Amino acid sequence: MRNRTYILLAVGISLLVLISTAGAQDEQWLQYHSEREAQRIMPNMGTLYKNVTVNKPSGVNLPEFKAQQQFFVEWLTPMVKSGRLWIALDRTSENGQWDRLYIDSNGNGHLDDEEVVKAYRTERYFTYFGPVKVVFEVEDGPVTYHLNFRFYDYNEQNRRLYIYAGGWYEGEVTVAGEKKYCVLIDYNVNGAFNDKSLQARDCDRIRIGKKGDPDTAFVGNYVDVDDVLYRTEIAPDGAFIKLAAADDVKFGNVRVPQTITEFAAGGENGLFTLEMENGLARLPVGKYRIDHWEIDRKDDKGKSWTMRGSSFSNRGDFEITEDAETSLEIGEPVTANLQVRLNGQNYEFSKNVRGSLGEYVRLTSGGRNVSNLWKMKAKNKEGTFEKMYPIPDQ
């Protein structure tokens, strides 16, 4: 069947081409990869950390440990019926490193039937494990997943287990008759690859484009490929993705100050990075949180500067309704804050620049962070000493 192309126009609003096809595409299967250095290979992977406890989990059969005391961690995952898997940390000798790990890899709720995982590297305060195999029983049968671990043991008040996804999915997919490369990342490290949320940290990540492209978007209801919007369906285990033409999307407008040159917002619909026209753009109807804004300028000498606001709390939440306009007061002015605290005989300084909604603001020039904005003048009471010092970034 011949494709039909519709171009929707609105004054001051960027164009979005929607392609209508005969229903959804078939499942497009991806390949699973696992690596000990998965975070280095896939930089957009997230990190989860959990404080450990010495309390033994109730109702869990435990193996014969080597040491008298162990640490336990509960890893939450929707991929097993109980919603969690228990992890135990043990050590070979009473005064040694915590170099042994058990995980409920088959999801039966117990640890006594598990093989010990031995650390592949130990440091003064850290112990490393992985990739550690876990098997999920899903509708189509068993699915393999991997985790990497880093245990931090500084003192009784500072013991935690850092948990990383040890695997990801990638492979070729066909979009509108063209070959693209797709990557799926379990960003929130819960074992599933289809999580979508208003909060960026709870969204998984997807990339459809050229192989090796560094940028990823939020997993959501939609994904933008070459300025064309598609509905997505992602298998919870990440094994396949389905794309369908988004030809029935309802839109509303978002307005920001005209000084804003780039604006991005994300939510369950996905992540949208918009180039504004006279402060106006449009988004699919839904709830969003501001991801970032940018203001680009040149000084009198022609040097380019970019101010960027990011890391929004719920103060950056807004809603888009059909054929309506939502205005956001973001961007300038921004506020510089300096806190000084006396610690014994020394003064401690902390500083930041914040936007109107509490977001963090940074300045770049030529793609590099500008780190010499802050200076401090010190002088004595007698006026015989006066000197300017830079305040380094922390």
C-alpha positions in Angstrom: 0.0 0.0 0.0 1.3 3.4 -0.8 2.3 5.6 2.1 0.5 8.9 2.5 2.4 11.9 3.9 0.8 14.7 5.9 2.5 17.9 6.8 0.9 19.8 9.7 1.5 23.5 9.7 1.1 26.1 12.5 2.3 29.7 12.7 5.6 29.9 14.7 5.6 26.2 15.3 8.2 23.8 14.0 7.1 21.3 11.3 6.5 17.6 12.1 6.0 15.1 9.4 3.7 12.2 10.2 3.8 9.1 8.0 0.7 6.9 7.8 1.3 3.2 7.1 -0.8 0.1 7.1 -0.8 -0.7 10.9 2.2 -1.5 13.1 5.4 -3.0 11.9 6.4 -6.5 12.9 8.6 -7.2 15.9 12.1 -6.2 15.1 14.5 -8.3 17.2 17.7 -7.0 18.8 20.9 -8.8 20.0 21.8 -8.9 23.7 25.3 -8.1 24.8 26.9 -8.3 28.2 30.2 -6.9 29.4 32.1 -6.3 32.6 32.9 -2.8 31.3 29.3 -2.1 30.0 29.3 1.4 31.4 32.4 2.3 29.5 31.1 0.8 26.3 27.6 2.4 26.7 28.2 5.7 28.6 24.4 6.4 29.0 23.9 3.6 31.5 22.6 4.5 34.9 23.7 3.6 38.4 21.8 2.3 41.4 23.1 2.2 44.9 21.7 0.5 47.9 22.8 0.7 51.6 23.4 -2.7 53.0 22.0 -4.3 56.1 23.2 -6.9 58.5 19.7 -8.2 59.1 19.0 -11.5 57.4 16.0 -11.6 55.1 13.0 -13.4 56.5 12.0 -16.6 54.8 15.1 -16.8 52.7 17.2 -20.0 52.8 20.8 -19.0 53.1 24.0 -20.8 52.0 26.9 -21.8 54.3 28.8 -18.5 54.6 32.5 -18.3 55.3 32.4 -15.3 57.7 30.4 -14.7 60.9 28.7 -11.6 59.5 27.2 -10.9 56.1 25.6 -7.9 54.4 22.3 -8.1 52.5 20.7 -6.0 49.8 17.3 -6.1 48.2 17.3 -5.5 44.4 13.9 -4.5 43.1 12.8 -5.7 39.7 9.5 -6.1 38.0 10.8 -9.1 36.1 10.1 -11.6 38.9 6.8 -12.3 40.6 8.1 -11.3 44.0 9.3 -8.0 42.7 12.8 -8.4 44.3 15.9 -10.5 44.4 18.1 -10.8 47.4 21.9 -10.3 47.3 24.3 -11.4 50.1 27.9 -10.3 50.6 30.4 -12.6 52.4 34.2 -12.7 52.7 36.7 -15.5 52.7 38.4 -14.4 55.9 37.1 -12.5 58.9 39.5 -9.6 58.4 39.6 -9.7 54.6 37.7 -7.9 51.8 34.1 -8.7 51.1 35.0 -10.8 48.1 32.1 -13.2 47.8 28.6 -12.5 46.5 25.4 -14.5 46.2 22.3 -13.5 44.2 19.0 -15.2 43.8 19.7 -15.7 40.1 16.8 -18.0 39.4 14.2 -15.9 41.3 13.0 -18.7 43.6 13.4 -16.5 46.7 16.3 -18.3 48.2 20.1 -18.2 48.2 21.1 -21.7 49.4 21.0 -23.1 45.8 23.2 -20.4 44.3 26.9 -20.6 43.3 29.1 -18.0 44.9 30.4 -15.2 42.7 34.0 -14.2 43.5 35.3 -10.7 43.2 37.5 -10.1 40.1 39.1 -7.1 41.6 39.6 -5.7 45.1 40.9 -2.3 46.3 41.2 -0.6 49.7 37.5 0.4 49.9 36.0 -1.3 46.9 35.3 -4.8 45.7 34.1 -5.6 42.1 31.9 -8.4 40.8 30.5 -9.2 37.4 29.0 -9.6 35.0 26.7 -11.7 37.2 24.1 -13.7 35.3 20.4 -13.6 36.3 17.6 -15.6 34.6 14.1 -14.2 34.3 11.2 -16.5 33.5 8.9 -14.6 31.1 6.0 -15.5 28.8 8.2 -16.8 26.0 10.6 -18.7 28.3 13.8 -17.9 30.2 15.6 -14.6 29.5 19.2 -13.8 30.5 20.2 -10.6 32.2 23.5 -9.4 33.7 24.5 -7.1 36.6 27.8 -5.6 37.6 28.5 -4.7 41.2 30.9 -2.5 43.1 30.8 -2.8 46.9 32.0 0.3 48.9 33.1 -0.4 52.5 34.6 2.7 54.2 33.2 2.3 57.7 30.0 1.2 59.5 28.2 4.4 58.4 29.4 4.2 54.8 28.7 0.8 53.3 26.8 0.5 50.0 26.5 -1.7 47.0 26.6 0.0 43.6 24.5 -1.9 41.0 24.9 -1.5 37.2 23.2 -3.1 34.3 25.8 -5.4 32.7 24.0 -5.9 29.4 22.1 -4.0 26.7 20.3 -4.7 23.4 21.3 -3.4 20.0 20.9 -4.2 16.3 19.6 -3.1 13.0 16.0 -2.1 12.5 14.0 -0.9 9.5 12.3 2.4 9.7 10.3 3.7 6.7 12.2 1.3 4.5 15.6 2.5 5.7 18.1 0.6 7.9 18.8 2.3 11.2 20.7 1.1 14.3 18.8 0.7 17.6 20.2 0.6 21.1 18.1 -0.2 24.3 19.6 0.5 27.7 18.1 -0.4 31.1 18.9 3.0 32.6 17.2 2.6 35.9 18.8 -0.8 36.5 15.6 -2.8 37.4 15.9 -5.6 34.8 13.3 -4.2 32.4 14.0 -2.2 29.2 10.6 -0.5 28.7 10.3 1.8 31.7 8.8 5.3 31.0 8.3 8.0 33.6 7.9 11.7 34.2 11.3 11.5 36.0 14.4 11.1 33.8 16.1 8.8 36.3 13.2 6.3 36.0 13.2 6.2 32.2 15.1 3.7 30.2 17.0 4.9 27.1 16.6 4.3 23.4 18.6 5.4 20.3 17.5 4.9 16.7 19.9 6.4 14.2 23.5 5.8 13.0 25.6 3.2 14.7 27.9 4.8 17.2 25.9 7.9 17.8 26.3 8.9 21.4 22.9 10.5 22.2 20.0 8.7 23.6 16.3 9.6 24.2 13.9 8.5 26.9 11.9 5.4 26.3 8.3 6.6 26.0 5.1 6.4 24.0 6.9 8.0 21.0 10.3 8.2 19.4 11.4 10.7 16.8 13.4 9.3 13.9 14.5 11.8 11.2 11.8 14.3 12.4 9.1 11.7 12.0 7.1 10.6 15.1 6.5 6.9 15.7 4.7 5.0 18.5 6.9 2.5 20.2 6.2 -0.9 21.8 9.2 -2.4 23.5 9.4 -5.9 25.0 9.9 -5.7 28.8 13.0 -7.9 28.4 14.3 -5.7 25.6 14.4 -8.4 23.0 12.4 -6.6 20.4 10.9 -3.3 19.4 7.8 -2.4 17.3 7.3 0.9 15.6 4.0 2.3 14.2 3.2 5.5 12.5 2.0 8.1 14.9 -0.7 9.6 12.7 -3.3 10.4 15.4 -1.3 12.5 17.8 -2.9 15.4 19.5 -0.7 18.5 20.1 -0.5 21.6 22.2 1.9 24.5 22.3 4.6 25.4 24.7 5.9 29.0 25.0 9.2 30.1 26.6 11.0 33.4 26.6 12.3 34.3 23.1 15.9 34.3 24.4 15.7 30.5 24.8 17.4 28.9 21.7 16.9 25.2 22.7 14.4 23.6 25.0 13.9 20.0 25.9 11.2 18.2 28.0 10.5 14.6 28.8 7.9 12.3 30.3 6.0 9.2 29.5 5.7 10.4 25.9 9.5 10.4 25.6 12.2 13.1 25.3 11.7 16.0 22.9 14.4 18.5 22.1 12.9 21.5 20.3 14.4 24.4 18.5 12.1 27.3 19.3 10.7 29.8 16.8 9.9 33.1 18.5 9.7 31.2 21.8 7.0 28.8 20.5 7.0 25.0 19.8 4.6 22.2 20.1 4.5 18.9 22.0 2.2 15.9 22.1 -0.5 16.2 24.7 0.7 14.9 28.1 2.6 15.7 31.3 6.3 16.7 31.1 9.3 17.8 33.2 11.7 20.3 31.8 15.0 18.5 30.9 17.0 21.5 29.9 17.1 24.9 28.3 19.9 26.8 26.5 20.6 30.4 25.6 23.2 31.0 23.0 24.9 34.4 22.6 28.0 36.0 21.1 30.0 38.7 22.8 31.5 41.9 21.2 34.4 39.9 20.0 32.3 37.3 18.3 33.0 34.6 20.9 30.1 32.2 21.4 28.7 31.5 24.9 26.0 29.0 26.0 24.1 29.1 29.3 22.3 25.8 30.1 19.8 25.0 32.8 19.2 21.4 33.8 18.5 19.0 36.7 15.0 20.2 37.4 12.9 19.0 40.3 9.1 18.8 40.2 9.0 22.6 40.0 9.8 22.0 36.3 6.7 19.9 35.7 4.0 21.1 33.3 1.1 19.8 31.2 0.3 20.2 27.5 -3.4 20.1 26.5 -4.9 19.9 23.0 -4.8 23.1 21.0 -3.8 25.2 24.1 -0.7 27.1 25.0 1.4 26.5 28.2 3.8 29.3 29.1 7.0 28.6 31.1 9.1 31.3 32.8 12.6 29.9 32.5 16.0 31.2 31.5 17.2 34.6 32.6 17.7 35.9 35.2 19.8 33.4 37.0 21.1 33.7 40.6 24.6 33.0 41.9 24.8 31.7 45.4 27.8 31.5 47.7 27.8 29.9 51.1 30.7 30.2 53.6 31.2 28.1 56.7 33.8 28.2 59.4 35.2 24.7 60.1 37.7 25.0 62.9 40.3 27.5 61.7 39.4 27.1 58.1 36.6 28.6 55.9 34.7 26.3 53.6 33.1 27.7 50.4 30.3 26.2 48.4 28.8 27.9 45.3 26.3 27.3 42.6 24.3 29.1 39.9 20.5 28.4 39.9 17.6 29.3 37.6 14.2 30.5 38.6 12.9 27.0 39.2 15.9 25.8 41.2 17.7 24.2 38.3 21.4 24.1 38.0 23.0 26.5 35.5 26.4 26.2 33.8 28.2 28.3 31.3 30.2 26.9 28.3 32.2 28.5 25.5 33.4 26.6 22.5 31.9 23.5 24.0 34.0 23.7 27.2 32.8 24.5 30.7 33.8 27.9 31.9 35.2 27.3 35.4 36.9 30.6 36.3 33.8 32.7 36.9 34.2 32.9 40.7 36.9 35.0 42.4 37.5 36.0 46.0 39.3 39.0 47.3 41.2 38.6 50.6 42.6 41.4 52.7 43.6 42.0 56.3 42.2 44.6 58.7 45.3 46.8 58.5 45.0 47.1 54.7 48.5 45.9 54.1 47.5 42.8 52.3 45.1 42.4 49.4 44.9 39.6 46.9 42.4 38.1 44.4 42.0 34.3 44.4 40.0 32.1 42.0 37.5 29.8 43.7 37.9 26.4 42.0 34.9 24.2 40.9 34.2 21.4 43.4 
